[in-house]
Amino acid sequence: MAHALRSPARRRPRTERSAPAAGTWHCLSKSVAETDRLGRRIGRALQGGEIVALYGELGSGKTALVRGMAAGLGAPPEAVSSPTFVFIHEYHGRMRLAHADLYRLQSYTELPHIGLSDYDDGRTVTAIEWAEKAGHDLPADRLEIHLQHRSPSIREITFVPRGARARRLLARMRAGQRSSRTAGQRRRTR
């Protein structure tokens, strides 16, 4: 299978926390709605063929993020659910989204039998929940998203790009954040 200097008068967006030089990006989500908006930003930045590997405990927001990704791709978000009884669900928007959940995978040796490699066509976006269960079989070029509980409602989300395609995806997401922030500022000044 295959964020500039800001004036002290402006408030920092709730979701952004810091951006270390290595390309890793951290943000906080204070609600399911914020996680959904972040997923929508990811979905709008996707171009096809990307692998998004999701890591986090139960209830950390992995499926909420994928629901937002689907909406950002133009697929109906209400159709997104965790593929608990099957390993993969497909959603169709401006491109196909394969949503895999490896929670029930007993061993990484089962991975070739669930059909995940069928989506390695260079056009389909693949989101993999419980990606750690894939072991070394994950593609080298992937955007890792680590979700951690900070409180009952706050999640820390860390984006780690692994490879050139993942770095470009993260750059597009962050550029989209800046452009939507600028558009919001223009609306407020009118």
Order of alpha helices (4+ residues) and beta strands (2+ residues): beta-beta-alpha-beta-alpha-beta-beta-beta-beta-beta-alpha
